[in-house]
Structures are given as structure tokens and as C-alpha cells.
């Protein structure tokens, strides 16, 4: 049995959003064959309780890393960080002593493999003799370099430009150093190889727990109900919801009287309050179980304009048997074909047109094809098996 030291940017428990789900699958794969030590930044009782619950759920040891003692830096301090060639965003989670604490733990544990779980841990990855596995949830630099739907202030636009450059430099350095880099899609694999052509990069797709997401019966008759699922604290999701409520809902309701859009997801900042009372909108917020919301919905509707990676919300909808209507960006990097597994729209008018086709008879065809695809390509079991093979090959060679 080999010893593996994993650095993660937060406690991946409970696995309720895309990043935590991805990290949880990785940890399950590692714990199946190896002794695992997980290092996460912990700065209060809530993440500490989550870490304790994770240690009860999986056979691993959790170690705490310091978090910043001060609140988020102001713009002047961001400029200072960029002038030094560092990403302020990547540094933000970690206290000044986090690096030395992690380096000391690595010297004590003497891991056979060091795992960097996402770009956000790169500032504290120790210079160790163990081979490095870089597990990328996204190519974050490409996410920041992409334009988005909202009209941002000058300071926000400048921040994104500098962050895109400094994160790209950090990702390039990480990919160069890693013995192996894992991405979530072939699209991200190509982006990583564009940074470092000689890198060893494989893709292991995002996945879902099919045992938790059974194929549901058709929804009950009645007015159409559309569903949007996503963490509202994530800017691309919030931007999508603003567009959904302000631009799409009025046009959809003119075409389909009585139509309702339900918005479900974590909302720590209370952003859903701005949509309370809007006709045709049900601002639900966080829930413990998504299945009842999929059960009563006729389709999932995603006007996503920014962000990156593969959307687990689409995989969940495919598993549950609900047609997916999305922008091209929302469904990028997934293996599904437009028109066969999902339908594309880029404007409210197009949304009305494709929804009319879906409810007019295409929906069952999309559902059947999507469930077959998600079972074949996107199950947790398949992802864990592939990760075990990859990691076993690395520690076996060592």
C-alpha cells in the first residue's frame, strides 16, 4: 500500500456541488488502494465538522492548513500580488504559514505520490521528491480569459485580465512539473497540451452517482415547469439566472401561459432574494434532495454564457430523464450531440422554439439517448476505475 498526500482547496464534503463531487470521486479512488492524507484549509467550526464527517465516511486522515487571518485583499493589494507575478485568487484561500505547514507534513508523511487537486492548491504545493499528479477541475486561466454575459466594472475587467495571465503562468508551471495531469474533458486536455506540448495529460470525465439518480417517470400533466440547478455564488450561474429571469421567462410565458421556472441551488450570499415575487419564478435555494425537483419538471433550461468544464447539472438531468435545453457554452466538452442528447438555444426566441419541439414530441427521444450515454460514459464507477488505473500505474512505476 502506497502513501498519498492530497492537497485540496476546501473540504469536499458533503459532495453537493461540482467541485466537491469531482474531489470526492478522486478520494474514493485513492482510498480504495492506498493510505491517503488530505490537507485542506480550515478556518472555523463548519469546515472542521465537515472534515470530521469526511474522515468518518472515507478511510483517510484530514490535516488542517492555516487560512488567512485578514479579510479578502483590497484592489491595491491585488495589484501588488500581480506585480510579483502571482495570482491573488489562487493565494486567497491560504494563510502565510500554510506552505511551511504543508511542507513539514510532507516531510513527515514521506508520500509516494503528491496530488494537487485543482489549480487553487498550486501556491502551497511543496517541492518534494514524490511524483506530482495534477488533478484539474478546469483550466482556470481559460475561464477567466473568456468574456461573459455581465457588464463588469473597469476594476472587475482589469482583475480578470490580470488573473487570467497569472493563473495561466501558474498552470503552465504546474503542468510542466507534474508527472501526470488529469483533465475533465478532451477540450481541457487540448488546452493543457497547448500550454506544455510535451506534458503527459489524460482526461477522466466528470461523473455522477447513478444509484442516487434513477431514471424518473414522466412529469405530471399541467403547466410547463422548467428547472435551473446551480450554486448561485458561482458567477456564471448567477449571470445565467439573471438572464433567465429577466429575458427568457417573459418570452417563454407568452408562448406557454402558466409556465414556471424553478431555481434550485446553494445561495450563501442570498442572491435569490432579488427574484422573490417575480411572476413565473420559484426561487427555492438550497435543498437536501434534488430528485423531487427533477420529478416535477418537464425540462432543464440553462442560459449559461461563461465558466468552463463539463456541467454536472447536465449529467444529472440526463440521468434523471429530463430533457436538457442549453446554450452551446453550457454543454461544451460533453460527449452528447446537439439534437440527439440535448437542444441548443442562444436567445429567448430560440429557447421558445426548441422548447416547443421538445414538449411536442422530441423529449422522450432525447431522454432515452441521454440516459444511455450517461450510463456508458459518465458514471462514478467508471471514473473511479479509471482513476485507480492511472494512480496505480504511477505508484507502480515508482
TACORHU-V782552 format. One record per pair of residues at least 12 apart in sequence whose ideal C-beta (glycine too) atoms are under 10 Angstrom apart, sorted by the first residue. I is the first residue (numbers start at 1). GAP is how many residues later the second one is. D is the distance in whole Angstrom. If there is no record, write none. Layout:
I:GAP:D
I:GAP:D
This chain:
1:32:7
1:33:6
1:34:6
1:111:9
1:394:9
2:28:10
2:31:8
2:32:5
2:33:7
2:34:10
2:109:8
2:110:4
2:111:6
2:128:10
2:389:9
2:390:9
2:392:9
2:393:4
2:394:9
2:396:8
3:31:7
3:32:5
3:33:8
3:34:7
3:106:6
3:107:7
3:108:5
3:109:5
3:110:8
3:127:9
3:392:9
4:23:10
4:26:5
4:27:9
4:29:9
4:30:5
4:31:7
4:32:5
4:33:7
4:34:9
4:56:9
4:105:9
4:107:6
4:108:7
4:109:5
4:110:8
4:111:6
4:126:9
4:129:8
4:387:8
4:390:10
4:391:8
5:30:10
5:31:8
5:32:5
5:33:8
5:34:7
5:56:10
5:58:9
5:97:8
5:100:7
5:101:6
5:103:10
5:104:6
5:105:9
5:106:4
5:107:9
5:108:8
5:109:5
5:110:7
5:111:10
5:121:9
5:123:8
5:125:7
6:17:9
6:20:8
6:21:7
6:24:7
6:25:10
6:30:6
6:31:7
6:32:5
6:33:7
6:34:9
6:54:8
6:56:10
6:57:10
6:105:9
6:107:9
6:108:8
6:109:4
6:110:8
6:111:6
6:115:9
6:127:9
6:129:9
7:30:10
7:31:8
7:32:5
7:33:8
7:34:10
7:56:10
7:58:8
7:87:10
7:91:10
7:95:7
7:98:10
7:99:9
7:107:8
7:108:7
7:109:6
7:110:6
7:111:9
7:113:9
7:114:4
7:115:9
7:117:7
7:118:6
7:119:9
7:128:10
8:12:9
8:15:6
8:18:9
8:19:8
8:30:6
8:31:7
8:32:5
8:33:9
8:54:10
8:57:10
8:107:9
8:108:9
8:109:4
8:110:7
8:112:9
8:113:7
8:127:9
9:14:9
9:31:7
9:32:7
9:56:10
9:81:9
9:83:10
9:84:5
9:85:9
9:107:10
9:108:7
9:109:6
9:110:9
9:111:4
9:112:6
9:113:10
9:115:10
9:128:9
10:13:8
10:30:6
10:31:7
10:32:9
10:37:7
10:40:9
10:41:10
10:83:7
10:107:10
10:108:9
10:110:8
10:111:10
11:12:9
11:27:9
11:29:5
11:30:9
11:31:7
11:35:9
11:36:5
11:37:8
11:38:9
11:39:4
11:40:5
11:41:9
11:42:9
11:43:6
11:44:10
11:51:8
11:53:10
12:12:5
12:13:9
12:14:8
12:15:7
12:26:9
12:28:8
12:38:9
12:39:10
12:42:7
12:46:10
12:105:8
13:14:9
13:27:10
13:34:9
13:36:9
13:37:5
13:38:7
13:39:9
13:40:6
13:41:4
13:42:9
13:43:10
13:44:7
13:45:9
13:49:9
14:36:7
14:39:8
14:40:9
14:43:9
14:274:9
15:12:10
15:13:10
15:39:9
15:42:10
15:194:9
16:215:8
16:249:9
16:250:7
16:270:8
16:271:10
16:272:9
16:274:9
17:213:8
17:214:5
17:216:9
17:217:8
17:220:10
17:248:8
17:249:7
17:295:8
17:296:10
18:119:8
18:120:10
18:166:9
18:188:7
18:212:9
18:213:8
18:216:9
18:289:10
18:291:7
18:292:9
18:293:7
18:294:5
18:295:8
18:297:10
19:98:9
19:99:7
19:101:9
19:118:6
19:119:9
19:212:9
19:215:9
19:290:9
19:293:9
20:30:10
20:34:10
21:116:10
21:185:8
21:186:8
21:187:7
21:188:8
21:291:6
21:294:10
21:295:10
21:359:9
22:95:8
22:96:8
22:113:8
22:114:10
22:115:5
22:116:10
22:162:7
22:182:9
22:183:10
22:184:6
22:185:8
22:287:9
22:288:10
22:290:8
22:361:9
23:15:9
23:17:10
23:31:10
23:94:6
23:95:8
23:112:8
23:114:8
24:30:8
24:33:9
24:34:8
24:185:9
24:356:9
25:179:9
25:181:8
25:182:6
25:183:9
25:184:9
25:355:6
25:356:10
25:358:5
25:359:6
25:362:7
26:89:7
26:91:6
26:107:9
26:109:6
26:111:10
26:156:8
26:178:9
26:357:9
26:358:9
26:361:6
26:365:9
27:27:8
27:30:9
27:31:6
27:32:10
27:33:7
27:88:9
27:90:9
27:357:10
27:360:10
28:29:9
28:30:7
28:32:10
28:352:8
28:355:9
28:356:6
28:359:9
28:360:9
29:175:9
29:351:9
29:354:8
29:355:4
29:356:8
29:357:8
29:358:4
29:359:5
29:360:9
29:361:9
29:362:7
29:363:10
30:28:9
30:30:8
30:83:9
30:85:7
30:103:10
30:354:10
30:357:8
30:358:8
30:361:6
31:26:10
31:27:5
31:28:5
31:29:6
32:26:10
32:27:9
32:352:7
32:353:10
32:355:9
32:356:6
32:359:9
32:360:10
33:355:6
33:358:7
33:359:6
33:362:9
34:25:10
34:26:9
34:77:9
34:78:8
34:79:8
34:354:9
34:357:7
34:358:9
34:361:7
35:24:8
35:25:8
35:26:8
35:74:9
35:76:9
35:77:9
36:22:8
36:23:7
36:24:4
36:25:7
36:26:10
36:75:9
36:77:10
36:79:9
37:23:7
37:24:5
37:25:8
37:26:6
37:68:7
37:69:9
37:71:10
37:72:5
37:74:7
37:78:10
38:13:8
38:16:8
38:17:8
38:20:9
38:22:5
38:23:7
38:24:5
38:25:7
38:77:9
38:79:9
39:22:10
39:23:8
39:24:5
39:25:8
39:26:5
39:59:9
39:62:8
39:63:6
39:66:6
39:67:9
39:70:10
39:78:10
39:82:8
39:85:8
39:87:10
40:14:9
40:22:7
40:23:8
40:24:7
40:25:7
40:27:10
40:53:9
40:77:9
40:81:9
41:23:8
41:24:5
41:25:7
41:26:5
41:27:9
41:51:10
41:52:5
41:53:6
41:54:7
41:57:7
41:79:10
41:80:9
41:83:9
42:20:8
42:21:9
42:22:4
42:23:7
42:24:9
42:25:7
43:21:9
43:22:9
43:23:8
43:24:3
43:25:8
43:26:9
43:50:9
43:52:8
44:23:8
47:17:9
47:20:9
48:14:9
48:16:7
50:12:9
51:12:9
51:13:7
61:48:9
63:38:8
63:39:8
63:42:6
63:45:10
63:46:9
64:34:10
64:37:8
65:28:9
65:29:7
65:30:7
65:32:8
65:33:4
65:34:9
65:36:6
65:37:6
65:40:9
65:56:9
65:59:7
66:28:7
66:29:3
66:30:7
66:31:5
66:32:5
66:33:9
66:34:9
66:35:6
66:36:10
66:58:10
67:25:9
67:26:7
67:27:7
67:28:5
67:30:10
67:31:8
68:23:9
68:24:7
68:25:8
68:26:7
68:27:5
68:28:8
68:30:9
69:26:6
69:27:8
69:28:10
70:25:9
70:26:10
72:16:9
72:20:7
73:15:6
73:18:9
73:19:8
75:13:10
75:80:6
75:83:9
75:84:8
78:13:10
78:14:10
78:77:9
78:80:9
78:81:7
78:84:8
78:85:9
79:79:9
79:80:10
79:83:8
81:81:9
81:82:10
81:85:8
82:76:9
82:77:9
82:79:10
82:80:5
82:81:8
82:83:8
82:84:6
83:79:10
84:82:9
85:80:9
85:81:6
85:84:7
85:85:9
86:37:8
86:80:6
86:81:10
86:83:9
86:84:8
87:32:9
87:33:9
87:35:9
87:36:8
87:53:9
87:54:9
87:57:9
87:75:8
87:76:6
87:77:9
87:78:9
87:79:4
87:80:5
87:81:9
87:82:8
87:83:6
87:84:10
88:71:8
88:74:8
88:75:7
88:78:8
88:79:10
89:30:9
89:31:8
89:51:8
89:55:8
89:70:9
89:71:10
89:73:10
89:74:5
89:77:8
89:78:7
89:81:10
90:28:10
90:29:7
90:30:6
90:31:8
90:32:6
90:33:5
90:34:9
90:50:8
90:73:9
90:76:8
90:77:6
90:80:6
90:81:10
91:29:10
91:31:10
91:32:5
91:33:9
91:75:10
91:79:10
92:28:9
92:31:9
93:27:6
93:28:8
93:30:9
93:31:9
94:26:9
94:27:8
94:29:6
94:30:5
95:29:10
98:23:10
98:25:8
98:26:5
99:24:7
99:25:5
99:26:9
99:27:7
100:24:9
100:26:9
101:23:9
101:25:10
102:12:10
102:19:9
102:22:5
102:23:8
102:24:6
102:26:10
103:21:8
103:22:9
103:23:4
103:24:8
103:25:8
104:22:9
105:21:8
106:19:9
106:20:5
106:21:9
106:22:5
106:23:9
106:24:8
107:19:8
107:21:8
109:19:10
109:21:9
110:18:9
110:19:9
110:20:8
111:15:10
111:17:7
111:18:10
111:19:5
111:20:9
111:284:10
112:18:6
112:19:8
112:282:9
112:283:5
112:286:6
113:17:6
113:18:6
113:19:8
113:20:6
113:66:9
113:67:10
113:278:7
113:281:6
113:282:5
113:285:7
114:12:7
114:14:6
114:15:9
114:16:5
114:17:7
114:18:5
114:19:7
114:20:10
114:64:9
114:65:9
115:15:10
115:16:10
115:17:8
115:18:5
115:19:8
115:20:6
115:63:10
115:67:9
115:276:8
115:279:10
116:16:6
116:17:7
116:18:5
116:19:7
116:20:9
116:58:7
116:61:9
116:62:8
116:65:9
117:16:9
117:17:9
117:18:5
117:19:9
117:20:8
117:65:10
118:16:9
118:17:7
118:18:6
118:19:5
118:20:8
118:22:8
119:15:9
119:16:10
119:17:6
119:18:8
119:19:7
119:20:8
119:21:5
119:22:8
119:24:10
119:48:6
119:49:10
119:51:7
119:52:6
119:55:7
120:17:9
120:20:8
120:47:10
120:50:10
121:13:9
121:14:9
121:53:9
122:12:9
122:18:10
122:45:9
122:48:5
122:49:8
122:51:8
122:52:5
122:55:9
123:47:8
125:48:10
125:49:8
125:52:8
125:53:10
127:50:9
130:49:9
130:265:10
130:268:8
131:46:10
131:47:8
131:48:4
131:49:8
131:263:6
131:264:8
131:266:8
131:267:6
132:42:8
132:45:6
132:46:5
132:47:6
132:48:8
132:49:9
132:262:10
133:45:7
133:46:7
133:47:5
133:48:8
133:49:7
133:254:10
133:257:8
133:258:7
133:261:6
133:262:10
134:37:9
134:40:5
134:41:6
134:42:10
134:43:8
134:44:4
134:45:9
134:46:7
134:47:4
134:48:7
134:49:9
134:58:9
134:65:9
134:66:10
134:67:9
135:43:9
135:45:9
135:46:8
135:47:5
135:48:9
135:49:9
135:69:9
135:252:9
135:255:10
136:35:8
136:38:8
136:39:8
136:42:9
136:45:6
136:46:7
136:47:5
136:48:7
136:52:7
136:53:9
136:55:9
136:56:7
136:65:9
136:67:10
136:173:9
137:45:10
137:46:9
137:47:6
137:51:9
137:69:9
137:171:9
137:172:6
137:173:10
138:33:10
138:45:9
138:46:7
138:47:10
138:50:7
138:53:9
138:169:8
138:170:5
138:171:4
138:172:9
138:195:10
139:28:9
139:29:9
139:32:6
139:36:9
139:44:7
139:45:10
139:46:10
139:48:9
139:49:5
139:50:9
139:51:10
139:52:5
139:53:6
139:55:9
139:56:8
139:169:7
139:170:8
140:23:8
140:24:9
140:27:5
140:28:9
140:30:9
140:31:7
140:168:8
140:169:10
141:22:8
141:23:5
141:24:8
141:25:8
141:26:4
141:27:4
141:28:8
141:29:8
141:30:5
141:31:9
141:50:8
141:54:8
141:167:10
142:22:8
142:25:9
142:26:8
142:29:9
142:45:9
142:46:8
142:49:6
142:50:10
142:52:10
142:53:10
142:166:6
142:167:10
143:17:9
143:20:10
143:21:8
143:24:9
143:92:10
143:93:8
143:163:8
143:164:6
143:165:4
143:166:8
144:15:9
144:16:5
144:17:8
144:18:9
144:19:5
144:20:4
144:21:9
144:22:9
144:23:6
144:24:9
144:162:10
144:164:9
145:15:8
145:16:8
145:18:9
145:19:4
145:20:9
145:22:9
145:23:8
145:163:10
146:14:9
146:18:9
146:90:10
146:159:9
146:160:6
146:161:8
146:162:7
146:183:8
147:13:9
147:158:8
147:159:7
148:12:9
148:87:7
148:88:7
148:91:6
148:92:10
148:156:10
148:157:6
148:158:3
148:159:8
148:181:9
149:86:10
149:87:8
149:89:10
149:90:5
149:91:7
149:93:8
149:94:6
149:154:8
149:155:9
149:156:4
149:157:6
149:178:10
149:180:10
150:85:8
150:86:10
150:88:8
150:89:5
150:92:8
150:93:9
150:155:9
150:156:8
152:83:10
156:79:10
168:23:10
168:27:7
169:26:10
171:20:9
171:21:8
171:24:6
171:25:9
172:20:9
172:22:10
172:23:5
172:24:6
172:27:10
173:22:10
173:23:9
174:18:10
174:21:9
174:22:9
174:25:10
175:16:10
175:17:6
175:18:9
175:20:6
175:21:5
175:23:10
175:24:5
175:25:9
175:26:7
176:19:8
176:20:5
176:22:8
176:23:7
177:19:10
177:22:10
178:14:10
178:18:9
178:21:7
178:22:8
178:23:9
179:20:10
179:21:7
179:215:6
179:218:9
179:219:9
180:19:9
180:20:5
180:21:8
180:22:7
180:210:7
180:211:9
180:213:9
180:214:6
181:12:9
181:14:10
181:15:8
181:18:6
181:19:7
181:20:5
181:21:8
181:22:10
182:18:10
182:19:8
182:20:6
182:21:7
182:22:5
182:204:9
182:205:8
182:208:7
182:209:10
183:18:6
183:19:8
183:20:5
183:21:8
183:22:9
183:126:9
183:150:9
184:19:7
184:20:7
184:21:6
184:22:5
184:23:9
184:124:9
184:125:6
184:126:5
184:128:10
184:149:7
184:199:10
185:18:6
185:19:9
185:20:6
185:21:8
185:123:9
185:124:7
185:125:5
185:147:8
185:148:4
185:149:8
185:150:9
186:15:10
186:16:10
186:17:5
186:19:9
186:147:7
186:149:9
187:16:9
187:121:9
187:122:9
187:123:9
187:145:7
187:146:4
187:147:9
188:13:9
188:15:7
188:120:8
188:121:7
188:122:9
188:145:7
189:12:5
189:13:7
189:14:5
189:144:10
190:13:9
191:117:9
200:194:10
202:184:8
202:187:10
202:188:6
203:107:10
203:130:9
203:183:9
204:178:9
204:179:6
204:180:9
204:181:10
204:182:5
204:183:6
204:185:10
204:186:7
205:105:7
205:110:9
205:128:9
205:129:8
205:130:8
205:172:6
205:173:6
205:174:10
205:177:8
205:178:7
205:181:9
206:103:7
206:104:5
206:105:8
206:106:6
206:108:10
206:109:7
206:127:9
206:128:9
206:172:7
206:174:10
206:177:8
207:103:10
207:105:8
207:108:7
207:167:9
207:170:9
207:171:5
207:172:6
207:173:5
207:174:8
207:175:7
207:176:4
207:177:8
207:179:9
207:180:10
208:104:6
208:105:10
208:106:10
208:107:5
208:108:6
208:110:9
208:111:6
208:112:10
208:166:7
208:170:6
208:171:7
208:172:6
208:175:9
209:107:9
209:110:9
209:170:8
209:171:5
209:172:9
210:105:10
210:109:6
210:161:9
210:164:7
210:165:7
210:168:9
210:169:5
210:170:7
210:171:8
210:172:10
211:168:9
211:169:8
211:170:9
212:77:9
212:78:9
212:79:8
212:104:9
212:107:9
212:168:9
213:77:8
213:78:7
213:81:8
213:102:9
213:103:6
213:104:9
213:105:9
213:106:4
213:107:5
213:108:9
213:161:9
213:166:10
214:77:8
214:105:8
214:106:7
214:107:9
215:103:10
215:104:7
215:105:7
215:106:5
215:107:10
215:152:8
215:153:9
215:156:6
215:159:10
215:160:9
216:75:7
216:78:6
216:79:6
216:80:10
216:81:10
216:103:9
216:104:5
216:105:5
216:106:7
216:151:9
217:78:8
217:104:8
218:77:10
218:80:9
218:103:8
218:104:10
218:145:8
218:146:8
218:149:9
219:75:9
219:76:7
219:77:6
219:78:6
219:79:5
219:80:9
219:102:9
219:103:8
219:144:10
220:75:8
220:76:7
220:78:9
221:77:10
222:36:8
222:38:10
222:74:9
222:76:9
223:30:10
223:33:7
223:34:8
223:35:3
223:36:6
223:37:6
223:57:10
223:75:9
224:28:8
224:29:9
224:31:10
224:32:5
224:33:9
224:34:7
224:35:4
224:36:7
224:37:9
224:73:9
224:74:5
224:75:8
224:77:10
224:131:8
224:134:10
224:135:7
225:33:9
225:34:7
225:35:5
225:36:8
225:37:6
225:57:8
225:68:9
225:71:6
225:72:5
225:73:6
225:74:8
226:18:9
226:22:9
226:23:9
226:26:7
226:30:9
226:33:7
226:34:7
226:35:5
226:36:7
226:37:10
226:54:10
226:71:6
226:72:7
226:73:6
226:74:7
226:75:4
226:76:10
226:96:10
226:99:8
226:125:9
226:129:8
227:33:10
227:34:8
227:35:5
227:36:8
227:37:7
227:55:10
227:57:10
227:63:9
227:66:6
227:67:7
227:69:8
227:70:4
227:71:8
227:72:7
227:73:5
227:74:7
227:75:9
227:86:9
227:90:8
227:93:10
227:95:7
228:12:7
228:13:6
228:16:6
228:17:9
228:33:7
228:34:7
228:35:5
228:36:7
228:37:8
228:53:10
228:56:10
228:65:10
228:69:10
228:72:7
228:73:6
228:74:7
228:75:9
228:76:10
228:85:8
229:33:9
229:34:8
229:35:5
229:36:6
229:55:10
229:58:9
229:61:6
229:64:7
229:65:8
229:68:10
229:71:7
229:73:9
229:82:9
229:83:9
229:84:5
229:85:10
229:87:7
229:88:8
230:33:8
230:34:8
230:35:5
230:36:9
230:37:10
230:72:8
230:74:8
230:77:10
230:81:8
230:82:10
230:83:6
231:34:5
231:35:5
231:36:8
231:37:9
231:55:9
231:82:10
232:31:8
232:32:10
232:33:5
232:34:7
232:35:4
232:36:8
232:37:7
232:38:9
232:39:5
232:40:6
232:51:9
232:53:8
232:54:9
233:32:9
233:33:7
233:34:7
233:35:5
233:36:5
233:37:10
233:38:8
234:31:9
234:32:9
234:73:7
235:71:7
235:72:8
236:68:6
236:69:7
236:70:4
236:71:3
236:72:8
236:75:10
236:93:9
236:94:9
237:26:9
237:28:7
237:29:10
237:30:10
237:34:10
237:65:9
237:67:8
237:69:10
237:70:8
237:74:10
237:76:9
238:27:10
238:29:9
238:31:9
238:33:6
238:34:9
238:36:10
239:64:9
239:65:8
239:66:6
239:67:6
239:68:9
240:23:10
240:61:10
240:62:6
240:63:5
240:64:5
240:65:7
240:66:8
240:67:9
240:86:10
240:87:8
240:89:10
240:90:8
241:20:9
241:22:6
241:24:9
241:26:10
241:30:8
241:31:8
241:33:9
241:34:7
241:40:9
241:42:9
241:61:10
241:62:9
241:63:10
242:29:9
242:32:8
242:33:9
242:61:9
243:60:5
243:61:9
243:62:7
243:84:10
243:105:9
244:17:6
244:19:8
244:31:9
244:37:8
244:57:7
244:58:8
244:59:5
244:60:10
244:104:9
244:107:9
245:16:7
245:18:8
245:27:10
245:29:9
245:30:5
245:33:6
245:35:9
245:36:6
245:38:9
245:58:10
246:29:9
246:32:9
246:102:10
247:56:8
247:100:8
247:101:5
247:104:9
248:13:8
248:53:7
248:55:6
248:97:9
248:99:9
248:100:5
248:101:10
248:103:6
248:104:9
248:107:10
249:12:6
249:26:10
249:29:7
249:30:8
249:31:5
249:32:6
249:52:10
249:99:9
249:102:10
250:28:10
250:29:9
250:30:8
250:98:8
251:96:9
251:97:4
251:98:7
251:100:7
251:101:6
252:28:8
252:49:8
252:96:7
252:99:6
252:100:6
252:103:7
253:26:8
253:27:5
253:28:10
253:99:10
254:94:10
254:98:8
255:93:9
255:94:9
255:96:9
255:97:5
255:98:9
255:100:8
255:101:7
256:24:10
256:42:10
256:96:8
256:99:7
256:100:8
256:103:8
257:23:10
258:22:8
259:21:6
259:39:9
259:96:9
260:19:9
260:20:6
260:21:7
260:22:6
260:36:10
260:37:9
260:38:10
261:14:9
261:17:9
261:19:6
261:20:6
261:21:7
261:22:9
261:36:9
261:40:7
262:19:8
262:20:4
262:21:8
262:22:6
262:31:6
262:34:8
262:35:7
262:39:10
263:12:7
263:18:7
263:19:7
263:20:5
263:21:6
263:22:8
263:30:10
264:18:9
264:19:9
264:20:5
264:21:7
264:22:8
264:23:6
264:26:7
264:28:10
264:29:5
264:30:9
264:33:10
264:49:10
265:19:8
265:20:7
265:21:7
265:22:8
265:25:9
265:48:9
266:19:8
266:20:5
266:21:9
267:16:8
267:17:9
267:18:5
267:19:6
268:17:10
268:18:9
270:15:9
271:12:9
271:14:10
272:12:8
272:13:5
272:14:10
273:12:9
290:23:9
290:26:7
290:27:10
290:30:8
291:25:10
291:29:7
293:27:10
293:29:10
294:22:8
294:23:7
294:25:9
294:26:4
294:27:8
294:28:6
295:25:8
295:26:10
295:27:9
297:20:9
297:23:9
297:25:6
297:26:10
298:24:7
298:25:8
298:57:9
298:60:8
298:61:6
298:65:8
299:18:8
299:23:6
299:24:4
299:25:7
299:26:6
299:44:9
299:55:9
299:56:7
299:59:6
299:60:8
299:64:7
299:67:9
299:68:10
300:13:7
300:14:7
300:16:8
300:17:4
300:18:9
300:20:9
300:22:5
300:23:7
300:24:5
300:25:7
300:26:8
300:30:10
300:42:9
301:16:10
301:22:9
301:23:8
301:24:5
301:25:8
301:29:10
301:44:9
301:50:7
301:53:10
301:54:8
302:12:7
302:15:9
302:22:7
302:23:7
302:24:4
302:25:7
302:27:9
302:28:4
302:29:8
302:40:9
302:43:9
303:22:9
303:23:8
303:24:6
303:26:10
303:27:8
303:42:8
303:43:9
303:44:9
303:45:8
303:48:7
304:22:7
304:23:5
304:24:9
304:25:6
304:26:4
304:27:8
304:28:9
305:22:6
305:23:10
305:24:6
305:25:8
305:41:9
306:21:10
306:23:7
306:24:10
307:22:7
307:23:8
307:25:10
308:21:8
308:24:8
308:25:8
309:23:9
309:24:7
310:21:9
310:22:8
310:23:5
310:24:5
310:25:9
310:68:9
311:13:9
311:15:8
311:18:10
311:19:6
311:20:7
311:21:9
311:22:9
311:23:7
312:66:9
313:13:9
313:17:9
314:12:7
314:16:7
314:17:6
314:20:6
314:22:8
314:27:9
314:28:7
314:56:9
314:60:9
314:64:10
315:19:8
315:21:9
315:55:9
315:58:9
315:59:6
315:62:9
315:63:5
315:64:9
316:58:9
316:62:10
317:25:9
317:50:9
317:53:8
317:57:9
318:16:9
318:18:7
318:23:7
318:24:8
318:48:9
318:49:8
318:51:9
318:52:4
318:53:6
318:54:9
318:55:7
318:56:4
318:57:9
318:60:8
319:51:8
319:52:7
319:54:10
319:55:5
319:56:8
319:59:8
319:60:9
320:47:9
320:50:10
320:51:9
320:54:10
321:42:9
321:43:9
321:45:9
321:46:5
321:47:8
321:49:8
321:50:6
322:41:9
322:44:9
322:45:7
322:48:9
323:18:9
323:19:7
323:20:7
323:31:9
323:32:9
323:34:10
323:35:5
323:36:9
323:39:8
323:40:5
323:41:9
323:42:9
323:43:5
323:44:6
323:47:8
324:12:8
324:17:8
324:18:4
324:19:7
324:20:10
324:34:9
324:42:7
324:43:9
324:46:7
325:17:7
325:18:5
325:19:8
325:20:6
325:25:9
325:26:7
325:29:6
325:30:6
325:32:10
325:33:7
325:41:9
326:12:9
326:16:6
326:17:8
326:18:7
326:19:8
326:20:10
326:25:10
326:28:10
327:17:7
327:18:7
327:19:6
327:20:9
327:23:9
327:24:9
328:16:6
328:17:9
328:18:7
329:17:9
330:12:9
330:14:9
330:15:10
331:12:9
331:13:7
334:36:10
334:39:9
334:40:10
334:43:9
334:44:8
335:38:6
335:39:9
335:41:9
335:42:6
335:43:8
336:30:9
336:33:8
336:34:6
336:37:6
336:38:9
336:41:9
336:42:10
337:32:8
337:36:9
338:16:10
339:15:10
339:18:10
339:23:9
339:26:10
339:27:9
339:30:10
340:25:8
340:26:7
340:29:5
340:30:9
340:33:9
341:24:10
341:25:6
341:26:9
341:27:10
341:28:5
341:29:5
341:30:10
341:31:9
341:32:6
341:33:9
342:12:10
342:16:10
342:24:7
342:27:9
342:28:7
342:31:10
343:12:8
343:14:7
343:15:6
343:19:8
343:20:9
343:23:7
